[in-house]
């Protein structure tokens, strides 16, 4: 899959009221715990995090939402570009506001950003992906991921948005 290329530049970037619009996801999968017992005790949820080329701590894939795509398409694209995973978007987790030091520009001089975050059930891990030379991926339990999150807003998306979504959907889960 060497034909995958990351988008660059911001000429198609979406803004709303001085705020850069961003799309991202929390990629997840189920791992067998190896324990026997009732059917729900055997599954552990793991989330995929990536390193940041610009500093310590781990991140979830996210990036600019562009004019020629839906927010869902942007979230899926970022998962492929940054983390090298494909899957199914399963639910909207919420909008999270933050300030970016690296994305201040004439449209958002203060670096205000709003990230629309989704749960992405990973179906495929790509052997090569656009940002593999600068990013590595790590599967973690939710508590491990919370302890390694670089940004407080991502921890909120994980512990509030994703965990609440997961609790609601585990009850009715018929997949796997």
Secondary structure, DSSP 8 states (H G I E B T S, - for coil): -TT------STTB-EETTEEEEEEEEEEEEEE----SSTTTTEEEEEEEEEETTEEEEE--EEE-BTTS-HHHHHHHHIIIII-EEEEEEEEEEEEEEE-SS---SS-TT-EEEEEEEEEEEEEE-SS-TTTTT--EEEEEHHHHHHHBSSHHHHHIIIIIIHHHHHHHHHT----
